[in-house]
Amino acid sequence: MIQNLTQSLNVGGPALWVIFGLSVVLATVGLWKIWHLMRMGSWRHRRLVRVLGHWSKGDVTAAQSQLGTAQDVRSQIARVAITTTLNTAMSETDAREECLRVARGLLHEAKSGLRLIELIASIAPLVGLLGTVLGMIDAFQALQDSGNQADPAALAGGIWQALLTTAAGMGVAIPASMLLSWFDSVIDTVQADIEDAATQIFVNAPKG
């Protein structure tokens, strides 16, 4: 199997090997990113809903108890917002700034790895195109060298081998773009949720 893969990659030349390497990196980063977002609790909503429900009713103890020691991204923001709100030594402005600081750090962590996926989506088609151009140059140079003895079948074979790298590059770029769009949508949802949660906590903070 490995020998067959090696032979197939050799058909497209160095460009196809580079694209194959990019595909391996993409698969690795994609799987890691899914695990990373799961570890951050990017798809956990229920705890935050219960916390905000208790908080809006003025039941601070129940809200804090519901949070417990949960470390998902929404719970972390809710905990910071509640803690700073209840801290009488902090002004509301300072409390909001602290909450914003933590939120920025969590969102920055959530976005880690996306630049690499974006880079793969951008350069994979270019590498494929470069491989095609170099392959076409070789094919037509061989045609020129053969003179009147040119073999159309050989020329056609050289051209399809060259075009193979373009197809491979697009085959890597398309799933990379889809993954990037999906991850962006997940992070956008997390950002909207934590902004809404922080706002609700500050607005419904106990008075006096």
Rosetta blueprint (number, residue, H / E / L):
1 M L
2 I H
3 Q H
4 N H
5 L H
6 T H
7 Q H
8 S H
9 L H
10 N H
11 V H
12 G H
13 G L
14 P H
15 A H
16 L H
17 W H
18 V H
19 I H
20 F H
21 G H
22 L H
23 S H
24 V H
25 V H
26 L H
27 A H
28 T H
29 V H
30 G H
31 L H
32 W H
33 K H
34 I H
35 W H
36 H H
37 L H
38 M H
39 R H
40 M L
41 G L
42 S L
43 W L
44 R L
45 H L
46 R H
47 R H
48 L H
49 V H
50 R H
51 V H
52 L H
53 G H
54 H H
55 W H
56 S H
57 K L
58 G L
59 D L
60 V H
61 T H
62 A H
63 A H
64 Q H
65 S H
66 Q H
67 L H
68 G L
69 T L
70 A L
71 Q L
72 D L
73 V H
74 R H
75 S H
76 Q H
77 I H
78 A H
79 R H
80 V H
81 A H
82 I H
83 T H
84 T H
85 T H
86 L H
87 N L
88 T L
89 A L
90 M L
91 S L
92 E H
93 T H
94 D H
95 A H
96 R H
97 E H
98 E H
99 C H
100 L H
101 R H
102 V H
103 A H
104 R H
105 G H
106 L H
107 L H
108 H H
109 E H
110 A H
111 K L
112 S L
113 G L
114 L H
115 R H
116 L H
117 I H
118 E H
119 L H
120 I H
121 A H
122 S H
123 I H
124 A H
125 P H
126 L H
127 V H
128 G H
129 L H
130 L H
131 G H
132 T H
133 V H
134 L H
135 G H
136 M H
137 I H
138 D H
139 A H
140 F H
141 Q H
142 A H
143 L H
144 Q H
145 D H
146 S H
147 G H
148 N H
149 Q H
150 A L
151 D L
152 P H
153 A H
154 A H
155 L H
156 A H
157 G H
158 G H
159 I H
160 W H
161 Q H
162 A H
163 L H
164 L H
165 T H
166 T H
167 A H
168 A H
169 G H
170 M H
171 G H
172 V H
173 A H
174 I H
175 P H
176 A H
177 S H
178 M H
179 L H
180 L H
181 S H
182 W H
183 F H
184 D H
185 S H
186 V H
187 I H
188 D H
189 T H
190 V H
191 Q H
192 A H
193 D H
194 I H
195 E H
196 D H
197 A H
198 A H
199 T H
200 Q H
201 I H
202 F H
203 V H
204 N L
205 A L
206 P L
207 K L
208 G L
